[in-house]
């Protein structure tokens, strides 16, 4: 059983994988005073990483035996079983909490449990990234004002959760929300995985068109914005989509139904139906317009109306439910107190939610 003594902010973090996400996280944590030890499957980043203040180890087991407060799995998901098998006999389950940065959570939890490390695990997914990849693209600014999703379930120990939460809020200076695995994976499919497929379909359509050079010459902002994620390494995108296959399949079939319906409206000249089609998403347009109307940084601008800081008292017996309810209200957690009750500071988004 894990020690229930409330942990302080983690002072040591282990990173598995120094790619775009892991490398950027390592650099950010070091820049904020956290001791970071890292392992990468190839050692080519080690010279620069060491110069950046990251301690690099030659063997994955060395990373576990270093007994970091939190060990973050930033490796590709396809490598997860092998990585977990190497960590399992070496990790100190009392000292180290295991987390990850994967874009799907149900699969990772299953893999962690299969390796016998379920008691140590709290899921996490930083909403940070771009179409680049690798250590050369790693940048601590990638995490500027980033929101993380942290996933828990009924048997998650609060001290485990608190270690990850404080790494995110105090260590990386980021915001977070708390979800269960299933809710996270469905939402990630909607706002990330399915759009990657749609963007790829758009560039495939362009590539197949005999007038593609003319169309590419005419392309401007809308094409750029709608296809940016299609520039991502296709193997990386394929792996991400496959890992959330059932949710993505369902969304793609629903999206295909919407597009087919719009095609029918155009064929039939049904102006009334087309008006409804283009007006249906108005609540989201209103939501984005309200966002854009606000200053980018209320602290710098003196604007006190953008966010409200307040304390969220968490019931120690029902902390998972309290935090998931906070996420559903649109609240972002920015800090945790040191006590087990888990007082949290909330940055409330003072704008209308999407209807």
ZADO-1210 file (C-alpha; in nm, 4 decimals, padded with zeros to 6 digits):
<atoms>
<atom x="00.0000" y="00.0000" z="00.0000" code="UNK" pos="1"/>
<atom x="00.1286" y="00.3422" z="-00.0900" code="UNK" pos="2"/>
<atom x="00.2303" y="00.5808" z="00.1888" code="UNK" pos="3"/>
<atom x="-00.0625" y="00.8167" z="00.2455" code="UNK" pos="4"/>
<atom x="00.1553" y="01.1018" z="00.3700" code="UNK" pos="5"/>
<atom x="00.0678" y="01.4000" z="00.1459" code="UNK" pos="6"/>
<atom x="00.3601" y="01.4607" z="-00.0914" code="UNK" pos="7"/>
<atom x="00.5210" y="01.7946" z="-00.1516" code="UNK" pos="8"/>
<atom x="00.5913" y="01.9237" z="-00.5006" code="UNK" pos="9"/>
<atom x="00.8116" y="01.6660" z="-00.6788" code="UNK" pos="10"/>
<atom x="01.1762" y="01.7694" z="-00.6841" code="UNK" pos="11"/>
<atom x="01.2957" y="01.4900" z="-00.9130" code="UNK" pos="12"/>
<atom x="01.1352" y="01.3726" z="-01.2367" code="UNK" pos="13"/>
<atom x="01.2399" y="01.0936" z="-01.4711" code="UNK" pos="14"/>
<atom x="01.1672" y="01.1210" z="-01.8429" code="UNK" pos="15"/>
<atom x="01.1502" y="00.8205" z="-02.0765" code="UNK" pos="16"/>
<atom x="01.2039" y="00.9516" z="-02.4297" code="UNK" pos="17"/>
<atom x="01.3516" y="01.2846" z="-02.5406" code="UNK" pos="18"/>
<atom x="01.1400" y="01.3480" z="-02.8473" code="UNK" pos="19"/>
<atom x="00.9319" y="01.6598" z="-02.9060" code="UNK" pos="20"/>
<atom x="00.7023" y="01.6107" z="-02.6053" code="UNK" pos="21"/>
<atom x="00.9459" y="01.4485" z="-02.3632" code="UNK" pos="22"/>
<atom x="01.2365" y="01.6718" z="-02.4570" code="UNK" pos="23"/>
<atom x="01.0268" y="01.9862" z="-02.4259" code="UNK" pos="24"/>
<atom x="00.8955" y="01.8749" z="-02.0856" code="UNK" pos="25"/>
<atom x="01.2453" y="01.7925" z="-01.9620" code="UNK" pos="26"/>
<atom x="01.3774" y="02.1324" z="-02.0694" code="UNK" pos="27"/>
<atom x="01.0828" y="02.3131" z="-01.9133" code="UNK" pos="28"/>
<atom x="01.1104" y="02.1355" z="-01.5786" code="UNK" pos="29"/>
<atom x="01.4852" y="02.1990" z="-01.5601" code="UNK" pos="30"/>
<atom x="01.4309" y="02.5667" z="-01.6404" code="UNK" pos="31"/>
<atom x="01.1958" y="02.5825" z="-01.3396" code="UNK" pos="32"/>
<atom x="01.4337" y="02.4202" z="-01.0940" code="UNK" pos="33"/>
<atom x="01.3278" y="02.0544" z="-01.1073" code="UNK" pos="34"/>
<atom x="01.5972" y="01.7845" z="-01.1145" code="UNK" pos="35"/>
<atom x="01.5412" y="01.5821" z="-01.4342" code="UNK" pos="36"/>
<atom x="01.6945" y="01.2498" z="-01.5308" code="UNK" pos="37"/>
<atom x="01.6260" y="01.1110" z="-01.8770" code="UNK" pos="38"/>
<atom x="01.6728" y="00.8039" z="-02.0921" code="UNK" pos="39"/>
<atom x="01.6306" y="00.7883" z="-02.4682" code="UNK" pos="40"/>
<atom x="01.6399" y="00.4807" z="-02.6891" code="UNK" pos="41"/>
<atom x="01.9238" y="00.6460" z="-02.8831" code="UNK" pos="42"/>
<atom x="02.1842" y="00.8627" z="-02.7160" code="UNK" pos="43"/>
<atom x="02.2167" y="01.1321" z="-02.9843" code="UNK" pos="44"/>
<atom x="02.0368" y="01.3972" z="-02.7685" code="UNK" pos="45"/>
<atom x="02.2563" y="01.3354" z="-02.4644" code="UNK" pos="46"/>
<atom x="02.5334" y="01.5888" z="-02.5266" code="UNK" pos="47"/>
<atom x="02.2952" y="01.8827" z="-02.5693" code="UNK" pos="48"/>
<atom x="02.0562" y="01.7555" z="-02.3031" code="UNK" pos="49"/>
<atom x="02.3414" y="01.7345" z="-02.0530" code="UNK" pos="50"/>
<atom x="02.4450" y="02.0886" z="-02.1441" code="UNK" pos="51"/>
<atom x="02.0843" y="02.1930" z="-02.0785" code="UNK" pos="52"/>
<atom x="02.1021" y="02.0527" z="-01.7253" code="UNK" pos="53"/>
<atom x="01.9310" y="01.7184" z="-01.7885" code="UNK" pos="54"/>
<atom x="02.1057" y="01.4169" z="-01.6363" code="UNK" pos="55"/>
<atom x="02.1091" y="01.1358" z="-01.8938" code="UNK" pos="56"/>
<atom x="02.1492" y="00.7664" z="-01.8147" code="UNK" pos="57"/>
<atom x="02.2581" y="00.4863" z="-02.0477" code="UNK" pos="58"/>
<atom x="02.0060" y="00.2239" z="-01.9365" code="UNK" pos="59"/>
<atom x="01.6328" y="00.2442" z="-01.8767" code="UNK" pos="60"/>
<atom x="01.6699" y="00.0519" z="-01.5525" code="UNK" pos="61"/>
<atom x="01.9096" y="00.3208" z="-01.4283" code="UNK" pos="62"/>
<atom x="01.6292" y="00.5712" z="-01.4673" code="UNK" pos="63"/>
<atom x="01.3974" y="00.3666" z="-01.2442" code="UNK" pos="64"/>
<atom x="01.6706" y="00.2971" z="-00.9900" code="UNK" pos="65"/>
<atom x="01.7283" y="00.6727" z="-00.9599" code="UNK" pos="66"/>
<atom x="01.3952" y="00.6696" z="-00.7653" code="UNK" pos="67"/>
<atom x="01.2427" y="00.9886" z="-00.9108" code="UNK" pos="68"/>
<atom x="00.9290" y="01.1227" z="-00.7449" code="UNK" pos="69"/>
<atom x="00.7499" y="01.1006" z="-01.0804" code="UNK" pos="70"/>
<atom x="00.8534" y="00.8990" z="-01.3857" code="UNK" pos="71"/>
<atom x="00.6972" y="01.0218" z="-01.7115" code="UNK" pos="72"/>
<atom x="00.6585" y="00.7806" z="-02.0042" code="UNK" pos="73"/>
<atom x="00.7130" y="00.9907" z="-02.3185" code="UNK" pos="74"/>
<atom x="00.7979" y="00.6986" z="-02.5461" code="UNK" pos="75"/>
<atom x="00.5822" y="00.5974" z="-02.8458" code="UNK" pos="76"/>
<atom x="00.2870" y="00.3839" z="-02.7386" code="UNK" pos="77"/>
<atom x="00.4004" y="00.0993" z="-02.9616" code="UNK" pos="78"/>
<atom x="00.7090" y="00.0709" z="-02.7408" code="UNK" pos="79"/>
<atom x="00.5121" y="00.0812" z="-02.4150" code="UNK" pos="80"/>
<atom x="00.5051" y="-00.2950" z="-02.3379" code="UNK" pos="81"/>
<atom x="00.8822" y="-00.3225" z="-02.3833" code="UNK" pos="82"/>
<atom x="00.9508" y="-00.0110" z="-02.1767" code="UNK" pos="83"/>
<atom x="00.7205" y="-00.1235" z="-01.8953" code="UNK" pos="84"/>
<atom x="00.8749" y="-00.4707" z="-01.8911" code="UNK" pos="85"/>
<atom x="01.2176" y="-00.3134" z="-01.8363" code="UNK" pos="86"/>
<atom x="01.0922" y="-00.0759" z="-01.5665" code="UNK" pos="87"/>
<atom x="00.8796" y="-00.3211" z="-01.3679" code="UNK" pos="88"/>
<atom x="01.1606" y="-00.5057" z="-01.1845" code="UNK" pos="89"/>
<atom x="01.3618" y="-00.1878" z="-01.1242" code="UNK" pos="90"/>
<atom x="01.1061" y="00.0717" z="-01.0135" code="UNK" pos="91"/>
<atom x="01.0590" y="00.1487" z="-00.6432" code="UNK" pos="92"/>
<atom x="00.6800" y="00.1375" z="-00.6172" code="UNK" pos="93"/>
<atom x="00.6784" y="00.3221" z="-00.2848" code="UNK" pos="94"/>
<atom x="00.8995" y="00.6097" z="-00.4020" code="UNK" pos="95"/>
<atom x="00.7943" y="00.6640" z="-00.7645" code="UNK" pos="96"/>
<atom x="00.4633" y="00.7479" z="-00.9279" code="UNK" pos="97"/>
<atom x="00.4282" y="00.6537" z="-01.2932" code="UNK" pos="98"/>
<atom x="00.2568" y="00.8755" z="-01.5489" code="UNK" pos="99"/>
<atom x="00.2671" y="00.9335" z="-01.9242" code="UNK" pos="100"/>
<atom x="00.1894" y="01.1828" z="-02.2008" code="UNK" pos="101"/>
<atom x="-00.0019" y="00.9589" z="-02.4411" code="UNK" pos="102"/>
<atom x="-00.3017" y="01.0834" z="-02.6366" code="UNK" pos="103"/>
<atom x="-00.5069" y="00.7784" z="-02.5350" code="UNK" pos="104"/>
<atom x="-00.5454" y="00.6674" z="-02.1778" code="UNK" pos="105"/>
<atom x="-00.7453" y="00.3439" z="-02.1686" code="UNK" pos="106"/>
<atom x="-00.4844" y="00.1531" z="-02.3693" code="UNK" pos="107"/>
<atom x="-00.1944" y="00.2793" z="-02.1588" code="UNK" pos="108"/>
<atom x="-00.3679" y="00.1905" z="-01.8332" code="UNK" pos="109"/>
<atom x="-00.4264" y="-00.1625" z="-01.9606" code="UNK" pos="110"/>
<atom x="-00.0591" y="-00.1945" z="-02.0578" code="UNK" pos="111"/>
<atom x="00.0588" y="-00.0587" z="-01.7221" code="UNK" pos="112"/>
<atom x="-00.1640" y="-00.3031" z="-01.5364" code="UNK" pos="113"/>
<atom x="-00.0422" y="-00.5921" z="-01.7526" code="UNK" pos="114"/>
<atom x="00.3108" y="-00.5029" z="-01.6414" code="UNK" pos="115"/>
<atom x="00.2034" y="-00.5141" z="-01.2757" code="UNK" pos="116"/>
<atom x="00.2476" y="-00.1385" z="-01.2224" code="UNK" pos="117"/>
<atom x="-00.1158" y="-00.0312" z="-01.2001" code="UNK" pos="118"/>
<atom x="-00.0899" y="00.0796" z="-00.8375" code="UNK" pos="119"/>
<atom x="00.1795" y="00.3331" z="-00.9354" code="UNK" pos="120"/>
<atom x="00.0005" y="00.4855" z="-01.2345" code="UNK" pos="121"/>
<atom x="-00.1871" y="00.8103" z="-01.2934" code="UNK" pos="122"/>
<atom x="-00.2646" y="00.8963" z="-01.6568" code="UNK" pos="123"/>
<atom x="-00.1792" y="01.2330" z="-01.8097" code="UNK" pos="124"/>
<atom x="-00.1999" y="01.4005" z="-02.1496" code="UNK" pos="125"/>
<atom x="-00.0583" y="01.7499" z="-02.2117" code="UNK" pos="126"/>
<atom x="-00.2489" y="01.9395" z="-02.4786" code="UNK" pos="127"/>
<atom x="00.0748" y="02.0616" z="-02.6307" code="UNK" pos="128"/>
<atom x="00.2485" y="01.9793" z="-02.9539" code="UNK" pos="129"/>
<atom x="00.2868" y="02.0680" z="-03.3172" code="UNK" pos="130"/>
<atom x="00.3560" y="01.9015" z="-03.6502" code="UNK" pos="131"/>
<atom x="00.7294" y="01.8685" z="-03.5736" code="UNK" pos="132"/>
<atom x="00.9051" y="01.5810" z="-03.4008" code="UNK" pos="133"/>
<atom x="01.2307" y="01.4827" z="-03.2333" code="UNK" pos="134"/>
<atom x="01.4786" y="01.6297" z="-02.9873" code="UNK" pos="135"/>
<atom x="01.5851" y="01.9055" z="-03.2285" code="UNK" pos="136"/>
<atom x="01.2329" y="02.0475" z="-03.2121" code="UNK" pos="137"/>
<atom x="01.2070" y="02.0228" z="-02.8324" code="UNK" pos="138"/>
<atom x="01.1300" y="02.3620" z="-02.6810" code="UNK" pos="139"/>
<atom x="01.0216" y="02.4454" z="-02.3235" code="UNK" pos="140"/>
<atom x="00.7877" y="02.7105" z="-02.4685" code="UNK" pos="141"/>
<atom x="00.5807" y="02.4256" z="-02.6150" code="UNK" pos="142"/>
<atom x="00.4256" y="02.4027" z="-02.2676" code="UNK" pos="143"/>
<atom x="00.3489" y="02.7719" z="-02.2296" code="UNK" pos="144"/>
<atom x="00.0017" y="02.7948" z="-02.0682" code="UNK" pos="145"/>
<atom x="-00.0606" y="02.4294" z="-02.1566" code="UNK" pos="146"/>
<atom x="-00.3612" y="02.2393" z="-02.0271" code="UNK" pos="147"/>
<atom x="-00.3117" y="01.8789" z="-01.9156" code="UNK" pos="148"/>
<atom x="-00.5794" y="01.6145" z="-01.8783" code="UNK" pos="149"/>
<atom x="-00.5090" y="01.3886" z="-01.5804" code="UNK" pos="150"/>
<atom x="-00.7043" y="01.0632" z="-01.5661" code="UNK" pos="151"/>
<atom x="-00.8016" y="00.8791" z="-01.2494" code="UNK" pos="152"/>
<atom x="-01.0421" y="00.6099" z="-01.1411" code="UNK" pos="153"/>
<atom x="-01.1997" y="00.5012" z="-00.8143" code="UNK" pos="154"/>
<atom x="-00.8945" y="00.3183" z="-00.6790" code="UNK" pos="155"/>
<atom x="-00.6397" y="00.5898" z="-00.7636" code="UNK" pos="156"/>
<atom x="-00.4546" y="00.6883" z="-00.4463" code="UNK" pos="157"/>
<atom x="-00.4684" y="01.0604" z="-00.3723" code="UNK" pos="158"/>
<atom x="-00.0916" y="01.0929" z="-00.2990" code="UNK" pos="159"/>
<atom x="-00.0181" y="00.9400" z="-00.6409" code="UNK" pos="160"/>
<atom x="-00.2533" y="01.1848" z="-00.8077" code="UNK" pos="161"/>
<atom x="-00.1137" y="01.4767" z="-00.6064" code="UNK" pos="162"/>
<atom x="00.2441" y="01.3990" z="-00.7135" code="UNK" pos="163"/>
<atom x="00.1481" y="01.4192" z="-01.0816" code="UNK" pos="164"/>
<atom x="-00.0789" y="01.7199" z="-01.0279" code="UNK" pos="165"/>
<atom x="00.1952" y="01.9176" z="-00.8541" code="UNK" pos="166"/>
<atom x="00.4502" y="01.8249" z="-01.1196" code="UNK" pos="167"/>
<atom x="00.2119" y="01.9786" z="-01.3729" code="UNK" pos="168"/>
<atom x="00.1038" y="02.2878" z="-01.1792" code="UNK" pos="169"/>
<atom x="00.4056" y="02.3809" z="-00.9659" code="UNK" pos="170"/>
<atom x="00.6729" y="02.1994" z="-01.1663" code="UNK" pos="171"/>
<atom x="00.5733" y="02.2903" z="-01.5225" code="UNK" pos="172"/>
<atom x="00.3570" y="02.5932" z="-01.4354" code="UNK" pos="173"/>
<atom x="00.0620" y="02.4536" z="-01.6302" code="UNK" pos="174"/>
<atom x="-00.3125" y="02.4070" z="-01.5866" code="UNK" pos="175"/>
<atom x="-00.4991" y="02.0782" z="-01.5594" code="UNK" pos="176"/>
<atom x="-00.8375" y="01.9111" z="-01.5525" code="UNK" pos="177"/>
<atom x="-00.9298" y="01.5681" z="-01.4171" code="UNK" pos="178"/>
<atom x="-01.1187" y="01.3053" z="-01.6179" code="UNK" pos="179"/>
<atom x="-01.1782" y="00.9332" z="-01.6337" code="UNK" pos="180"/>
<atom x="-01.0054" y="00.7366" z="-01.9106" code="UNK" pos="181"/>
<atom x="-01.3134" y="00.6836" z="-02.1270" code="UNK" pos="182"/>
<atom x="-01.4231" y="01.0475" z="-02.1238" code="UNK" pos="183"/>
<atom x="-01.0702" y="01.1567" z="-02.2122" code="UNK" pos="184"/>
<atom x="-01.0380" y="00.9163" z="-02.5039" code="UNK" pos="185"/>
<atom x="-01.3751" y="01.0128" z="-02.6535" code="UNK" pos="186"/>
<atom x="-01.2952" y="01.3847" z="-02.6236" code="UNK" pos="187"/>
<atom x="-00.9441" y="01.3409" z="-02.7673" code="UNK" pos="188"/>
<atom x="-01.0904" y="01.1570" z="-03.0660" code="UNK" pos="189"/>
<atom x="-01.3278" y="01.4472" z="-03.1280" code="UNK" pos="190"/>
<atom x="-01.0820" y="01.7354" z="-03.1025" code="UNK" pos="191"/>
<atom x="-00.7602" y="01.5710" z="-03.2202" code="UNK" pos="192"/>
<atom x="-00.7639" y="01.2218" z="-03.3683" code="UNK" pos="193"/>
<atom x="-01.0626" y="01.2560" z="-03.6023" code="UNK" pos="194"/>
<atom x="-00.9472" y="01.6004" z="-03.7296" code="UNK" pos="195"/>
<atom x="-00.6085" y="01.4489" z="-03.8204" code="UNK" pos="196"/>
<atom x="-00.7867" y="01.1991" z="-04.0442" code="UNK" pos="197"/>
<atom x="-01.0054" y="01.4686" z="-04.2014" code="UNK" pos="198"/>
<atom x="-00.7038" y="01.6942" z="-04.2652" code="UNK" pos="199"/>
<atom x="-00.5203" y="01.4023" z="-04.4241" code="UNK" pos="200"/>
<atom x="-00.8194" y="01.3268" z="-04.6455" code="UNK" pos="201"/>
<atom x="-00.8116" y="01.6897" z="-04.7617" code="UNK" pos="202"/>
<atom x="-00.4463" y="01.6800" z="-04.8680" code="UNK" pos="203"/>
<atom x="-00.5035" y="01.3397" z="-05.0306" code="UNK" pos="204"/>
<atom x="-00.7880" y="01.4950" z="-05.2308" code="UNK" pos="205"/>
<atom x="-00.5583" y="01.7766" z="-05.3415" code="UNK" pos="206"/>
<atom x="-00.2789" y="01.5359" z="-05.4339" code="UNK" pos="207"/>
<atom x="-00.5163" y="01.3305" z="-05.6511" code="UNK" pos="208"/>
<atom x="-00.6647" y="01.6301" z="-05.8350" code="UNK" pos="209"/>
<atom x="-00.5264" y="01.6977" z="-06.1874" code="UNK" pos="210"/>
<atom x="-00.5393" y="02.0723" z="-06.1151" code="UNK" pos="211"/>
<atom x="-00.3541" y="02.0365" z="-05.7846" code="UNK" pos="212"/>
<atom x="-00.0827" y="02.2881" z="-05.8774" code="UNK" pos="213"/>
<atom x="-00.3406" y="02.5549" z="-05.9580" code="UNK" pos="214"/>
<atom x="-00.5327" y="02.4806" z="-05.6382" code="UNK" pos="215"/>
<atom x="-00.2136" y="02.4883" z="-05.4292" code="UNK" pos="216"/>
<atom x="-00.1250" y="02.8269" z="-05.5782" code="UNK" pos="217"/>
<atom x="-00.4667" y="02.9614" z="-05.4767" code="UNK" pos="218"/>
<atom x="-00.4549" y="02.8152" z="-05.1264" code="UNK" pos="219"/>
<atom x="-00.4554" y="03.0703" z="-04.8461" code="UNK" pos="220"/>
<atom x="-00.5375" y="03.0881" z="-04.4761" code="UNK" pos="221"/>
<atom x="-00.8345" y="02.8540" z="-04.4604" code="UNK" pos="222"/>
<atom x="-00.6479" y="02.5733" z="-04.6375" code="UNK" pos="223"/>
<atom x="-00.3369" y="02.6303" z="-04.4243" code="UNK" pos="224"/>
<atom x="-00.5331" y="02.6222" z="-04.0973" code="UNK" pos="225"/>
<atom x="-00.7434" y="02.3198" z="-04.1912" code="UNK" pos="226"/>
<atom x="-00.4476" y="02.1090" z="-04.3069" code="UNK" pos="227"/>
<atom x="-00.1674" y="02.2061" z="-04.0668" code="UNK" pos="228"/>
<atom x="-00.1894" y="01.8821" z="-03.8684" code="UNK" pos="229"/>
<atom x="-00.1706" y="01.6804" z="-04.1910" code="UNK" pos="230"/>
<atom x="00.1954" y="01.7878" z="-04.2100" code="UNK" pos="231"/>
<atom x="00.2695" y="01.5653" z="-03.9091" code="UNK" pos="232"/>
<atom x="00.4804" y="01.2538" z="-03.9659" code="UNK" pos="233"/>
<atom x="00.2225" y="01.0147" z="-04.1202" code="UNK" pos="234"/>
<atom x="00.3472" y="00.7152" z="-03.9203" code="UNK" pos="235"/>
<atom x="00.3026" y="00.9112" z="-03.5980" code="UNK" pos="236"/>
<atom x="-00.0497" y="01.0134" z="-03.6996" code="UNK" pos="237"/>
<atom x="-00.1463" y="00.6617" z="-03.8064" code="UNK" pos="238"/>
<atom x="-00.0286" y="00.5188" z="-03.4734" code="UNK" pos="239"/>
<atom x="-00.2225" y="00.7821" z="-03.2763" code="UNK" pos="240"/>
<atom x="-00.5445" y="00.7173" z="-03.4690" code="UNK" pos="241"/>
<atom x="-00.5143" y="00.3394" z="-03.4431" code="UNK" pos="242"/>
<atom x="-00.4688" y="00.3636" z="-03.0673" code="UNK" pos="243"/>
<atom x="-00.8143" y="00.5245" z="-03.0386" code="UNK" pos="244"/>
<atom x="-00.9657" y="00.3299" z="-03.3286" code="UNK" pos="245"/>
<atom x="-01.3192" y="00.2652" z="-03.2027" code="UNK" pos="246"/>
<atom x="-01.3848" y="00.6269" z="-03.1045" code="UNK" pos="247"/>
<atom x="-01.2324" y="00.7623" z="-03.4264" code="UNK" pos="248"/>
<atom x="-01.4287" y="00.5195" z="-03.6423" code="UNK" pos="249"/>
<atom x="-01.7563" y="00.6276" z="-03.4806" code="UNK" pos="250"/>
<atom x="-01.6781" y="00.9971" z="-03.5313" code="UNK" pos="251"/>
<atom x="-01.5679" y="00.9509" z="-03.8928" code="UNK" pos="252"/>
<atom x="-01.8921" y="00.7716" z="-03.9775" code="UNK" pos="253"/>
<atom x="-02.0906" y="01.0523" z="-03.8154" code="UNK" pos="254"/>
<atom x="-01.8818" y="01.3121" z="-04.0005" code="UNK" pos="255"/>
<atom x="-01.9367" y="01.1258" z="-04.3282" code="UNK" pos="256"/>
<atom x="-02.3105" y="01.1382" z="-04.2612" code="UNK" pos="257"/>
<atom x="-02.2959" y="01.5156" z="-04.2139" code="UNK" pos="258"/>
<atom x="-02.0982" y="01.5636" z="-04.5350" code="UNK" pos="259"/>
<atom x="-02.3268" y="01.3365" z="-04.7339" code="UNK" pos="260"/>
<atom x="-02.6281" y="01.5275" z="-04.6022" code="UNK" pos="261"/>
<atom x="-02.4691" y="01.8586" z="-04.7082" code="UNK" pos="262"/>
<atom x="-02.3997" y="01.7143" z="-05.0536" code="UNK" pos="263"/>
<atom x="-02.7650" y="01.6135" z="-05.0815" code="UNK" pos="264"/>
<atom x="-02.8738" y="01.9669" z="-04.9864" code="UNK" pos="265"/>
<atom x="-02.6560" y="02.1115" z="-05.2614" code="UNK" pos="266"/>
<atom x="-02.7832" y="01.8595" z="-05.5164" code="UNK" pos="267"/>
<atom x="-03.1449" y="01.9317" z="-05.4237" code="UNK" pos="268"/>
<atom x="-03.1021" y="02.3083" z="-05.3988" code="UNK" pos="269"/>
<atom x="-03.2398" y="02.2969" z="-05.0425" code="UNK" pos="270"/>
<atom x="-03.1487" y="02.6457" z="-04.9229" code="UNK" pos="271"/>
<atom x="-03.3431" y="02.6138" z="-04.5977" code="UNK" pos="272"/>
<atom x="-03.1547" y="02.2994" z="-04.4974" code="UNK" pos="273"/>
<atom x="-02.8225" y="02.4578" z="-04.5936" code="UNK" pos="274"/>
<atom x="-02.9011" y="02.7597" z="-04.3771" code="UNK" pos="275"/>
<atom x="-02.9669" y="02.5286" z="-04.0831" code="UNK" pos="276"/>
<atom x="-02.6459" y="02.3371" z="-04.1568" code="UNK" pos="277"/>
<atom x="-02.4259" y="02.6482" z="-04.1480" code="UNK" pos="278"/>
<atom x="-02.6064" y="02.8001" z="-03.8486" code="UNK" pos="279"/>
<atom x="-02.6003" y="02.4888" z="-03.6294" code="UNK" pos="280"/>
<atom x="-02.2522" y="02.5568" z="-03.4934" code="UNK" pos="281"/>
<atom x="-02.3224" y="02.9198" z="-03.3951" code="UNK" pos="282"/>
<atom x="-02.2750" y="02.8544" z="-03.0216" code="UNK" pos="283"/>
<atom x="-01.9140" y="02.7572" z="-03.0937" code="UNK" pos="284"/>
<atom x="-01.8601" y="03.0715" z="-03.3047" code="UNK" pos="285"/>
<atom x="-01.9933" y="03.2815" z="-03.0177" code="UNK" pos="286"/>
<atom x="-01.7623" y="03.0989" z="-02.7764" code="UNK" pos="287"/>
<atom x="-01.4553" y="03.1680" z="-02.9936" code="UNK" pos="288"/>
<atom x="-01.5497" y="03.5310" z="-03.0504" code="UNK" pos="289"/>
<atom x="-01.5745" y="03.5800" z="-02.6738" code="UNK" pos="290"/>
<atom x="-01.2285" y="03.4258" z="-02.6367" code="UNK" pos="291"/>
<atom x="-01.0748" y="03.6549" z="-02.8959" code="UNK" pos="292"/>
<atom x="-01.2279" y="03.9635" z="-02.7372" code="UNK" pos="293"/>
<atom x="-01.0354" y="03.9036" z="-02.4142" code="UNK" pos="294"/>
<atom x="-00.6804" y="04.0253" z="-02.3506" code="UNK" pos="295"/>
<atom x="-00.4213" y="03.7470" z="-02.3900" code="UNK" pos="296"/>
<atom x="-00.2928" y="03.7872" z="-02.0352" code="UNK" pos="297"/>
<atom x="-00.5204" y="03.9319" z="-01.7712" code="UNK" pos="298"/>
<atom x="-00.2365" y="03.9591" z="-01.5209" code="UNK" pos="299"/>
<atom x="-00.0343" y="04.1767" z="-01.7569" code="UNK" pos="300"/>
<atom x="-00.3308" y="04.3818" z="-01.8735" code="UNK" pos="301"/>
<atom x="-00.4897" y="04.4357" z="-01.5354" code="UNK" pos="302"/>
<atom x="-00.8128" y="04.2818" z="-01.6658" code="UNK" pos="303"/>
<atom x="-00.9882" y="04.1200" z="-01.3695" code="UNK" pos="304"/>
<atom x="-01.2885" y="03.9978" z="-01.5672" code="UNK" pos="305"/>
<atom x="-01.1289" y="03.7233" z="-01.7716" code="UNK" pos="306"/>
<atom x="-01.0600" y="03.4753" z="-01.4916" code="UNK" pos="307"/>
<atom x="-01.1700" y="03.4389" z="-01.1336" code="UNK" pos="308"/>
<atom x="-00.9369" y="03.2779" z="-00.8826" code="UNK" pos="309"/>
<atom x="-01.1127" y="03.0832" z="-00.6136" code="UNK" pos="310"/>
<atom x="-01.0498" y="02.7915" z="-00.3850" code="UNK" pos="311"/>
<atom x="-01.1959" y="02.4498" z="-00.4555" code="UNK" pos="312"/>
<atom x="-01.2318" y="02.2362" z="-00.1442" code="UNK" pos="313"/>
<atom x="-01.2009" y="01.8690" z="-00.2246" code="UNK" pos="314"/>
<atom x="-01.3724" y="01.6050" z="-00.0106" code="UNK" pos="315"/>
<atom x="-01.0999" y="01.3504" z="00.0760" code="UNK" pos="316"/>
<atom x="-01.3544" y="01.0690" z="00.0437" code="UNK" pos="317"/>
<atom x="-01.4851" y="01.1801" z="-00.2975" code="UNK" pos="318"/>
<atom x="-01.1972" y="01.3744" z="-00.4483" code="UNK" pos="319"/>
<atom x="-01.2196" y="01.2008" z="-00.7884" code="UNK" pos="320"/>
<atom x="-01.5875" y="01.2961" z="-00.8287" code="UNK" pos="321"/>
<atom x="-01.5224" y="01.6531" z="-00.7088" code="UNK" pos="322"/>
<atom x="-01.2420" y="01.7087" z="-00.9583" code="UNK" pos="323"/>
<atom x="-01.4247" y="01.5500" z="-01.2525" code="UNK" pos="324"/>
<atom x="-01.7249" y="01.7716" z="-01.1724" code="UNK" pos="325"/>
<atom x="-01.4895" y="02.0722" z="-01.1748" code="UNK" pos="326"/>
<atom x="-01.3748" y="01.9795" z="-01.5263" code="UNK" pos="327"/>
<atom x="-01.7343" y="01.9522" z="-01.6461" code="UNK" pos="328"/>
<atom x="-01.7961" y="02.3071" z="-01.5187" code="UNK" pos="329"/>
<atom x="-01.5095" y="02.4312" z="-01.7372" code="UNK" pos="330"/>
<atom x="-01.2720" y="02.5040" z="-01.4494" code="UNK" pos="331"/>
<atom x="-00.8952" y="02.4730" z="-01.4881" code="UNK" pos="332"/>
<atom x="-00.6886" y="02.3868" z="-01.1818" code="UNK" pos="333"/>
<atom x="-00.3731" y="02.5941" z="-01.1448" code="UNK" pos="334"/>
<atom x="-00.2431" y="02.5004" z="-00.7981" code="UNK" pos="335"/>
<atom x="-00.2747" y="02.2443" z="-00.5212" code="UNK" pos="336"/>
<atom x="-00.2155" y="02.2987" z="-00.1519" code="UNK" pos="337"/>
<atom x="00.0081" y="02.0631" z="00.0406" code="UNK" pos="338"/>
<atom x="-00.2673" y="01.9170" z="00.2587" code="UNK" pos="339"/>
<atom x="-00.4413" y="01.5901" z="00.1824" code="UNK" pos="340"/>
<atom x="-00.7787" y="01.7654" z="00.1547" code="UNK" pos="341"/>
<atom x="-00.6503" y="01.9070" z="-00.1697" code="UNK" pos="342"/>
<atom x="-00.7419" y="02.2738" z="-00.1724" code="UNK" pos="343"/>
<atom x="-00.7054" y="02.3945" z="-00.5278" code="UNK" pos="344"/>
<atom x="-00.6989" y="02.7301" z="-00.6987" code="UNK" pos="345"/>
<atom x="-00.9364" y="02.7469" z="-00.9943" code="UNK" pos="346"/>
<atom x="-00.9014" y="02.9681" z="-01.2971" code="UNK" pos="347"/>
<atom x="-01.2636" y="03.0007" z="-01.4005" code="UNK" pos="348"/>
<atom x="-01.3196" y="03.0866" z="-01.7644" code="UNK" pos="349"/>
<atom x="-01.5749" y="03.3686" z="-01.7476" code="UNK" pos="350"/>
<atom x="-01.7342" y="03.3152" z="-02.0841" code="UNK" pos="351"/>
<atom x="-02.0353" y="03.1296" z="-02.2101" code="UNK" pos="352"/>
<atom x="-01.9825" y="02.7598" z="-02.2532" code="UNK" pos="353"/>
<atom x="-02.0591" y="02.5952" z="-02.5840" code="UNK" pos="354"/>
<atom x="-02.4317" y="02.5283" z="-02.5783" code="UNK" pos="355"/>
</atoms>
